[in-house]
Amino acid sequence: MLNLFEMKPRKRYHRGILCLLLWGISPLLLAQKTSKPNILYILVDQWRAQSAGYAGNQDVHTPQLDRLASQSMNLTHAVSGMPVCSPHRASFLTGQYPLTHGVFMNDVLLDTNQITLGKVFKSAGYQTAFWGKWHVDGHGRSSYIPVTRQQGFDDWKALECTHDYNNSAYYEGNSPVKKVWETYDAIAQTQDVCQYLTKPSKRDKPFFLVLSIGSPHDPYQTAPEKYQRMYAGKTFQLRENVPAELAEKVQQDLRGYYAHMSAIDDCIGMLRKTLHEQGLDKNTMIVFTSDHGDLVGSHGAWNKQQAYDESIRVPFLIHYPKAFGPKGKKSKALINSPDIMPTLLGFSGIKVPNSVEGKDFSRILMGQQKNDVTHTLISCVQPFGQWTRARGGKEYRGLMTEKYTYVRDLKGPWLLFDREKDPFQMQNLIGQASLAALQNSLDQDLTKELKKRNDAFLPGLDYVKKWKYVIDATETVPYVKINYQGLPISDTSSGYPNLK
């Protein structure tokens, strides 16, 4: 019998590797079994929870995501507590609620002194990397973001915000030279991330890599032709809360929305293939989620910010066989935007900073701790942008439970839905005598939650004044000529394509 311990060290090493290979074991994978997990965090923009094959939508083609879901923990009740771009991203990065970190509107700066995911993972020995849409810099949507505002990410290929997906700019590292992705940016960014994953340094230390994709956010009709052809001329089953007079427009928008999704789906496949080929798949946690959803005609509205499920509920898949096994599972845990940071740190065995307000769900999801979360906070501090007051926008605070959505505006109780009996939220139950005890209980829980979050629920302009944000006539932070401080913006690109 071969005795490795009687050989000289160099010879013993090579014979040991030979034995592992003969036994069908990759030495790389063996080494990874004792290391902290790599994390590939895929954040897309404006993808609602209901629009995926695995979620029961038979109209959208998402085979790669469906396969991922079949092998992942699927958080079916995940919530974007303030469903709009910058607030979600700031909560993801800090583990704090918007009134704590101050990013309750788009296009304002996340304080560079914040303790963020990038900084914490970096200090724990991780390689940190960020690709794609940033949207917490507040100095214009196309301006260079210096290293001092990159929040702890070492590898950097990002832009503040663009939805011009076929002419998508970015900056790399500490260089102020603007570059442009060669193709549709989700695909180009994915290919670049795959190249990054092939570097030998990815074996030396664990990595925390965020791929932040700008689609399927509108404009809807800009996915590559290959994906648009998949849906050309097709008619979809519309959600019951889409008004009949909007059906034609919704059908057209869904053709583009789904085309973006299918393009992203192929990107998921590319990433998983690369992880497998590089021997990184066994020790890499893949998270797939979105910053918020999109109404796409539901309740007669588009985009986000509103308290309806199409706006607030997001996909949230965690693929981590080491923790969950090879087969897919589902959880109704009410994970919210501020909970993401502590949960990722919990899975990685890293101490959660005291600055974090969210909850670590890692032990709950692994079945090691009872789930004691019965509700989670949803809010709009200040309506703006695509949901201005002229479009019905208003401040609100609310709770989501597994079954109910309860929302209060500045005048008092506003919305109450039983989402199990009324999944399209078409019957507002506020004020019904038979549900008075339920409404009162939810209202009391909301009052306690607001007190816990130091949220006085004031008019939105009070918070705008407190944080000294400059706003325009629609009460929206400007981002083309001047920024949230009233300072001129050097690069005045809006980030939207010129569509005919």
C-alpha positions as CSV (number, residue, x, y, z in Angstrom):
1,M,0.0,0.0,0.0
2,L,1.2,3.5,-0.8
3,N,2.3,5.3,2.4
4,L,2.4,9.0,1.7
5,F,3.9,9.8,5.1
6,E,7.2,7.9,4.4
7,M,7.9,10.0,1.3
8,K,9.8,13.3,1.1
9,P,7.5,16.4,1.3
10,R,7.7,17.4,-2.4
11,K,7.2,13.8,-3.6
12,R,4.5,13.2,-1.0
13,Y,2.6,16.3,-2.3
14,H,2.6,15.2,-5.9
15,R,1.7,11.6,-5.0
16,G,-1.1,13.0,-2.8
17,I,-2.5,15.1,-5.6
18,L,-2.3,12.0,-7.9
19,C,-4.3,9.9,-5.4
20,L,-7.0,12.6,-5.1
21,L,-7.4,12.7,-8.9
22,L,-7.5,8.9,-9.1
23,W,-10.2,8.9,-6.4
24,G,-12.2,11.5,-8.5
25,I,-11.7,14.3,-6.0
26,S,-10.6,17.8,-7.1
27,P,-7.9,19.1,-4.7
28,L,-9.3,22.6,-5.2
29,L,-12.7,21.5,-4.0
30,L,-11.2,19.7,-1.0
31,A,-9.4,22.9,0.0
32,Q,-12.6,24.9,-0.3
33,K,-14.5,22.7,2.1
34,T,-12.7,24.3,5.0
35,S,-12.9,27.9,3.8
36,K,-15.5,30.6,4.3
37,P,-18.1,30.7,1.5
38,N,-17.7,32.8,-1.6
39,I,-20.8,34.9,-2.3
40,L,-22.0,35.8,-5.7
41,Y,-24.8,38.3,-5.1
42,I,-26.9,39.0,-8.3
43,L,-29.1,42.1,-7.8
44,V,-31.4,42.9,-10.7
45,D,-33.6,46.0,-11.0
46,Q,-37.4,46.1,-10.9
47,W,-38.1,42.3,-11.2
48,R,-41.3,41.5,-9.4
49,A,-41.6,38.2,-7.4
50,Q,-44.5,37.0,-9.6
51,S,-42.6,37.0,-12.9
52,A,-40.6,33.8,-13.1
53,G,-41.4,30.3,-14.2
54,Y,-40.6,28.8,-10.8
55,A,-43.1,31.3,-9.3
56,G,-45.9,29.9,-11.4
57,N,-45.7,32.3,-14.4
58,Q,-45.9,30.2,-17.5
59,D,-45.5,33.1,-19.9
60,V,-41.9,34.1,-19.1
61,H,-39.1,31.8,-20.2
62,T,-36.6,31.4,-17.3
63,P,-35.2,27.9,-17.4
64,Q,-31.9,28.7,-15.7
65,L,-33.7,30.5,-12.8
66,D,-36.2,27.7,-12.5
67,R,-33.3,25.2,-12.2
68,L,-31.6,27.4,-9.6
69,A,-34.8,27.7,-7.6
70,S,-35.2,23.9,-7.7
71,Q,-31.8,23.7,-5.9
72,S,-32.1,26.8,-3.6
73,M,-33.8,28.2,-0.6
74,N,-36.7,30.2,-2.1
75,L,-37.8,33.0,0.2
76,T,-41.4,33.3,-1.1
77,H,-42.3,36.3,1.2
78,A,-39.2,38.5,0.7
79,V,-39.9,42.2,0.8
80,S,-38.4,45.4,-0.4
81,G,-39.5,47.5,2.5
82,M,-39.1,50.8,0.7
83,P,-39.6,49.7,-2.9
84,V,-37.4,52.0,-4.9
85,C,-33.8,51.9,-6.1
86,S,-31.5,53.9,-3.9
87,P,-33.3,53.2,-0.5
88,H,-33.1,49.5,-1.1
89,R,-29.5,49.6,-2.1
90,A,-28.5,51.7,0.9
91,S,-30.3,49.3,3.2
92,F,-28.7,46.3,1.5
93,L,-25.2,47.9,2.0
94,T,-25.7,49.0,5.6
95,G,-28.3,46.8,7.2
96,Q,-30.2,49.9,8.3
97,Y,-33.6,51.3,7.7
98,P,-33.9,54.4,5.4
99,L,-34.5,57.0,8.1
100,T,-31.3,55.8,9.7
101,H,-29.0,55.9,6.7
102,G,-30.9,58.8,5.2
103,V,-31.3,57.4,1.7
104,F,-35.1,57.6,1.5
105,M,-35.0,59.1,-2.0
106,N,-33.2,58.3,-5.2
107,D,-30.0,60.1,-6.2
108,V,-28.6,61.1,-2.8
109,L,-25.3,60.1,-1.3
110,L,-24.9,57.2,1.1
111,D,-22.5,58.5,3.8
112,T,-19.0,57.3,3.1
113,N,-18.5,56.8,6.9
114,Q,-21.1,54.1,7.0
115,I,-20.1,50.6,7.9
116,T,-21.0,48.7,4.8
117,L,-21.0,45.1,3.4
118,G,-18.0,45.8,1.3
119,K,-16.0,47.2,4.2
120,V,-17.0,44.4,6.6
121,F,-16.3,41.5,4.1
122,K,-13.0,43.2,3.2
123,S,-11.9,43.4,6.8
124,A,-12.8,39.8,7.3
125,G,-10.3,38.8,4.6
126,Y,-12.6,38.7,1.6
127,Q,-11.9,39.9,-1.9
128,T,-14.6,42.4,-2.7
129,A,-15.9,43.3,-6.1
130,F,-18.8,45.3,-7.6
131,W,-20.1,45.3,-11.2
132,G,-23.0,47.3,-12.6
133,K,-25.5,49.8,-11.2
134,W,-24.6,51.5,-8.0
135,H,-27.1,54.4,-7.4
136,V,-26.1,55.6,-3.9
137,D,-23.5,58.2,-4.9
138,G,-25.7,61.3,-5.6
139,H,-23.3,63.1,-7.9
140,G,-25.1,62.6,-11.2
141,R,-26.0,59.3,-12.9
142,S,-23.0,59.2,-15.2
143,S,-20.2,60.9,-13.2
144,Y,-17.1,59.2,-12.0
145,I,-17.3,57.7,-8.5
146,P,-13.9,58.0,-6.7
147,V,-12.5,55.2,-4.6
148,T,-13.4,57.1,-1.5
149,R,-17.1,56.7,-2.3
150,Q,-16.9,53.0,-3.4
151,Q,-17.8,51.7,0.1
152,G,-15.1,49.1,0.5
153,F,-15.2,47.3,-2.9
154,D,-11.7,46.7,-4.3
155,D,-12.6,45.5,-7.8
156,W,-14.9,48.0,-9.4
157,K,-16.6,48.3,-12.8
158,A,-19.7,50.4,-12.1
159,L,-21.8,53.4,-13.0
160,E,-24.2,55.3,-10.7
161,C,-27.2,54.6,-12.9
162,T,-28.1,53.9,-16.5
163,H,-31.0,52.3,-18.3
164,D,-29.4,52.7,-21.7
165,Y,-28.5,49.0,-21.8
166,N,-27.1,48.9,-25.3
167,N,-24.8,51.9,-24.8
168,S,-24.0,51.4,-21.2
169,A,-21.1,53.3,-19.6
170,Y,-19.0,52.4,-16.6
171,Y,-15.8,53.3,-14.7
172,E,-13.1,50.9,-13.7
173,G,-11.3,51.1,-10.3
174,N,-9.8,54.5,-9.6
175,S,-9.8,55.6,-13.3
176,P,-12.0,58.6,-14.3
177,V,-11.9,57.4,-17.9
178,K,-15.5,56.5,-19.0
179,K,-15.7,53.2,-20.8
180,V,-18.7,51.5,-22.5
181,W,-19.7,47.9,-22.3
182,E,-19.4,46.4,-25.8
183,T,-22.9,44.8,-25.9
184,Y,-26.1,44.7,-24.0
185,D,-24.8,45.4,-20.6
186,A,-26.2,42.5,-18.6
187,I,-24.5,40.1,-20.9
188,A,-21.2,42.1,-21.2
189,Q,-21.1,42.4,-17.4
190,T,-21.8,38.7,-16.9
191,Q,-19.0,37.8,-19.3
192,D,-16.6,40.1,-17.5
193,V,-17.5,38.6,-14.1
194,C,-17.0,35.1,-15.6
195,Q,-13.5,36.2,-16.7
196,Y,-12.9,37.6,-13.2
197,L,-13.8,34.2,-11.7
198,T,-11.2,32.4,-13.8
199,K,-8.3,34.4,-12.1
200,P,-6.1,32.2,-9.9
201,S,-6.4,34.7,-7.1
202,K,-10.0,33.6,-6.6
203,R,-8.6,30.5,-5.0
204,D,-6.5,32.4,-2.5
205,K,-9.2,34.1,-0.5
206,P,-13.0,34.0,-0.5
207,F,-14.8,36.6,-2.5
208,F,-17.9,38.7,-2.1
209,L,-19.0,39.8,-5.6
210,V,-22.0,41.9,-6.4
211,L,-23.3,41.8,-10.0
212,S,-25.9,44.6,-10.1
213,I,-27.9,44.4,-13.4
214,G,-30.0,47.4,-14.5
215,S,-32.7,45.5,-16.4
216,P,-35.6,44.5,-16.5
217,H,-36.3,48.1,-15.5
218,D,-37.9,50.0,-18.3
219,P,-37.5,51.0,-21.1
220,Y,-38.9,47.6,-21.8
221,Q,-38.3,47.3,-25.5
222,T,-34.5,47.3,-25.5
223,A,-33.4,43.7,-24.9
224,P,-31.3,42.1,-27.7
225,E,-33.4,41.1,-30.7
226,K,-32.9,37.4,-30.0
227,Y,-34.9,37.8,-26.8
228,Q,-37.5,40.2,-28.2
229,R,-38.3,37.6,-30.9
230,M,-39.1,35.0,-28.2
231,Y,-42.2,37.1,-27.2
232,A,-43.1,38.8,-30.5
233,G,-46.8,38.6,-31.1
234,K,-47.5,36.6,-28.0
235,T,-50.5,37.3,-25.7
236,F,-50.1,36.8,-22.0
237,Q,-52.4,36.0,-19.1
238,L,-52.7,39.4,-17.3
239,R,-53.0,39.8,-13.6
240,E,-56.6,40.3,-12.5
241,N,-55.9,43.7,-11.1
242,V,-54.9,45.2,-14.6
243,P,-57.8,47.4,-15.8
244,A,-59.3,46.3,-19.1
245,E,-58.6,49.6,-20.8
246,L,-54.8,49.2,-20.2
247,A,-54.6,45.6,-21.5
248,E,-53.1,46.3,-24.8
249,K,-50.3,48.5,-23.4
250,V,-49.6,46.0,-20.6
251,Q,-49.3,43.2,-23.2
252,Q,-46.8,45.2,-25.2
253,D,-44.8,46.2,-22.1
254,L,-44.7,42.6,-20.8
255,R,-43.2,41.4,-24.1
256,G,-40.2,43.7,-23.4
257,Y,-40.2,43.1,-19.7
258,Y,-40.0,39.3,-20.2
259,A,-37.4,39.7,-23.0
260,H,-35.1,41.4,-20.5
261,M,-35.8,38.6,-18.0
262,S,-34.9,35.9,-20.5
263,A,-31.6,37.7,-21.3
264,I,-30.8,37.8,-17.6
265,D,-31.8,34.1,-17.3
266,D,-29.1,33.2,-19.8
267,C,-26.6,35.2,-17.8
268,I,-27.5,33.1,-14.7
269,G,-26.6,30.0,-16.8
270,M,-23.3,31.5,-17.8
271,L,-22.3,32.3,-14.3
272,R,-23.2,28.9,-12.9
273,K,-21.3,27.2,-15.8
274,T,-18.2,29.2,-15.0
275,L,-18.4,28.5,-11.3
276,H,-18.6,24.8,-12.0
277,E,-15.7,24.8,-14.5
278,Q,-13.5,26.7,-12.1
279,G,-14.3,24.3,-9.2
280,L,-15.9,27.2,-7.3
281,D,-19.5,26.0,-7.3
282,K,-19.4,23.8,-4.1
283,N,-18.2,26.7,-1.9
284,T,-20.1,29.6,-3.5
285,M,-23.3,30.9,-2.3
286,I,-25.4,32.4,-5.1
287,V,-28.1,34.9,-4.2
288,F,-30.6,36.1,-6.8
289,T,-32.9,39.0,-5.9
290,S,-34.2,42.4,-7.0
291,D,-34.3,45.9,-5.5
292,H,-38.1,46.1,-5.9
293,G,-40.8,45.0,-8.2
294,D,-42.8,46.6,-11.0
295,L,-46.6,47.1,-11.2
296,V,-46.7,46.9,-15.0
297,G,-50.3,48.0,-15.1
298,S,-51.5,46.3,-12.0
299,H,-53.9,48.7,-10.1
300,G,-53.6,51.0,-13.2
301,A,-50.0,51.9,-12.4
302,W,-46.4,51.3,-13.4
303,N,-43.1,51.0,-11.7
304,K,-42.8,50.9,-7.9
305,Q,-42.9,52.8,-4.5
306,Q,-46.5,51.7,-3.9
307,A,-47.7,49.3,-1.2
308,Y,-49.0,46.6,-3.5
309,D,-47.4,43.2,-3.9
310,E,-46.2,43.7,-7.5
311,S,-44.1,46.7,-6.2
312,I,-43.0,45.4,-2.8
313,R,-42.5,41.6,-3.2
314,V,-39.2,40.5,-4.8
315,P,-37.6,37.2,-5.8
316,F,-35.1,35.9,-3.3
317,L,-33.2,32.7,-4.0
318,I,-30.2,31.5,-1.9
319,H,-28.3,28.7,-3.5
320,Y,-26.0,27.2,-0.9
321,P,-26.1,23.3,-0.8
322,K,-23.7,23.2,2.2
323,A,-26.4,24.8,4.3
324,F,-29.6,23.7,2.6
325,G,-28.7,20.5,0.7
326,P,-29.1,19.9,-3.0
327,K,-32.9,20.1,-3.3
328,G,-34.9,23.2,-3.3
329,K,-36.8,24.4,-0.2
330,K,-39.2,27.2,0.5
331,S,-39.5,29.6,3.4
332,K,-42.1,32.2,4.3
333,A,-39.5,34.2,6.3
334,L,-40.3,37.9,6.0
335,I,-36.8,39.0,5.0
336,N,-36.6,42.7,4.3
337,S,-33.9,44.9,2.8
338,P,-32.1,45.7,6.0
339,D,-32.0,42.0,6.9
340,I,-29.8,41.1,3.9
341,M,-26.5,42.3,5.3
342,P,-26.7,40.5,8.7
343,T,-28.0,37.4,7.0
344,L,-25.1,37.2,4.6
345,L,-22.6,37.9,7.5
346,G,-24.3,35.2,9.5
347,F,-23.9,32.6,6.8
348,S,-20.2,33.7,6.5
349,G,-19.5,33.4,10.3
350,I,-18.7,37.2,10.5
351,K,-19.7,39.3,13.5
352,V,-22.6,41.6,12.7
353,P,-21.7,45.3,13.4
354,N,-23.6,47.1,16.1
355,S,-24.7,49.7,13.5
356,V,-26.9,47.1,11.8
357,E,-30.7,47.3,12.5
358,G,-31.8,44.3,10.4
359,K,-32.2,40.7,11.5
360,D,-29.8,37.8,10.8
361,F,-32.1,35.1,9.3
362,S,-29.2,32.6,8.6
363,R,-29.9,30.3,11.6
364,I,-33.7,30.5,11.0
365,L,-33.3,29.5,7.4
366,M,-31.0,26.6,8.3
367,G,-33.5,25.4,10.8
368,Q,-31.3,26.1,13.8
369,Q,-33.5,28.8,15.3
370,K,-37.2,29.4,15.6
371,N,-38.6,32.1,13.4
372,D,-40.0,34.8,15.7
373,V,-40.6,37.4,13.0
374,T,-44.4,37.9,12.5
375,H,-44.3,41.2,10.5
376,T,-42.0,43.5,8.7
377,L,-42.1,47.3,8.0
378,I,-43.0,48.8,4.6
379,S,-42.9,52.5,3.9
380,C,-42.7,55.5,1.6
381,V,-41.0,58.4,3.4
382,Q,-41.3,60.9,0.6
383,P,-43.1,60.2,-2.8
384,F,-41.1,61.3,-5.9
385,G,-40.1,60.5,-9.4
386,Q,-42.4,58.0,-10.9
387,W,-44.9,58.3,-8.0
388,T,-45.2,62.0,-7.4
389,R,-48.2,63.6,-5.6
390,A,-49.6,64.5,-9.0
391,R,-49.8,60.7,-9.7
392,G,-51.3,59.9,-6.4
393,G,-48.1,59.5,-4.4
394,K,-48.2,59.8,-0.7
395,E,-46.3,59.0,2.5
396,Y,-47.2,55.7,4.2
397,R,-46.1,53.3,6.8
398,G,-47.3,49.7,7.0
399,L,-46.7,46.1,7.9
400,M,-46.6,42.9,5.9
401,T,-47.3,39.6,7.7
402,E,-47.5,36.2,6.0
403,K,-51.1,36.8,5.3
404,Y,-52.0,40.5,5.6
405,T,-50.8,43.9,4.3
406,Y,-51.8,46.8,6.5
407,V,-51.0,50.4,5.6
408,R,-51.5,53.8,7.3
409,D,-51.1,57.1,5.6
410,L,-50.9,60.5,7.3
411,K,-54.7,60.6,7.7
412,G,-54.9,57.2,9.4
413,P,-55.7,53.6,8.3
414,W,-55.6,53.4,4.5
415,L,-55.2,49.8,3.2
416,L,-55.9,46.3,4.6
417,F,-55.6,43.2,2.4
418,D,-55.9,39.5,3.1
419,R,-53.4,38.4,0.5
420,E,-54.3,34.7,0.8
421,K,-58.0,35.3,0.0
422,D,-57.3,38.3,-2.2
423,P,-53.9,37.8,-3.9
424,F,-54.5,40.6,-6.3
425,Q,-55.3,43.0,-3.5
426,M,-58.6,44.2,-5.0
427,Q,-60.7,44.3,-1.8
428,N,-59.6,46.9,0.7
429,L,-60.9,45.7,4.1
430,I,-60.3,48.9,6.0
431,G,-63.2,49.8,8.3
432,Q,-65.1,46.5,8.0
433,A,-66.8,45.9,11.4
434,S,-66.1,42.2,11.3
435,L,-62.4,42.9,11.0
436,A,-62.2,45.7,13.6
437,A,-60.1,43.5,16.1
438,L,-57.7,42.5,13.3
439,Q,-57.2,46.1,12.1
440,N,-56.7,47.3,15.6
441,S,-54.1,44.6,16.3
442,L,-52.2,45.4,13.2
443,D,-52.3,49.1,13.9
444,Q,-50.9,48.5,17.4
445,D,-48.1,46.4,16.0
446,L,-47.3,49.1,13.5
447,T,-47.2,51.7,16.2
448,K,-44.7,49.5,18.2
449,E,-42.6,48.9,15.0
450,L,-42.4,52.7,14.3
451,K,-41.4,53.4,17.9
452,K,-38.7,50.7,17.6
453,R,-37.4,52.4,14.4
454,N,-37.5,55.9,15.9
455,D,-39.9,56.8,13.1
456,A,-42.3,59.6,14.0
457,F,-44.1,59.3,10.6
458,L,-43.9,63.0,9.7
459,P,-44.7,64.5,6.4
460,G,-42.1,63.7,3.8
461,L,-40.9,67.2,3.4
462,D,-39.9,67.4,7.0
463,Y,-37.4,64.6,6.4
464,V,-36.2,66.3,3.2
465,K,-35.6,69.5,5.2
466,K,-33.8,67.6,8.0
467,W,-31.4,66.0,5.5
468,K,-31.0,69.2,3.6
469,Y,-31.8,67.6,0.2
470,V,-32.5,69.9,-2.8
471,I,-35.7,68.9,-4.7
472,D,-37.4,70.2,-7.8
473,A,-41.1,71.3,-8.3
474,T,-42.2,67.6,-8.2
475,E,-40.4,67.1,-4.9
476,T,-37.9,64.9,-6.6
477,V,-34.1,65.1,-6.2
478,P,-32.6,66.4,-9.5
479,Y,-29.8,64.3,-11.1
480,V,-29.0,65.9,-14.5
481,K,-27.8,69.5,-14.0
482,I,-27.5,69.8,-10.2
483,N,-27.4,67.2,-7.5
484,Y,-29.0,66.7,-4.1
485,Q,-26.8,69.4,-2.6
486,G,-27.5,71.9,-5.4
487,L,-24.0,71.4,-6.8
488,P,-23.5,71.3,-10.6
489,I,-23.0,67.9,-12.1
490,S,-20.1,67.4,-14.5
491,D,-21.5,64.7,-16.6
492,T,-25.1,65.5,-17.4
493,S,-26.1,62.2,-19.1
494,S,-29.6,61.2,-17.9
495,G,-28.9,57.4,-18.2
496,Y,-31.9,56.9,-20.5
497,P,-31.6,56.1,-24.2
498,N,-33.2,58.3,-26.9
499,L,-36.0,56.1,-28.1
500,K,-38.1,57.1,-31.1
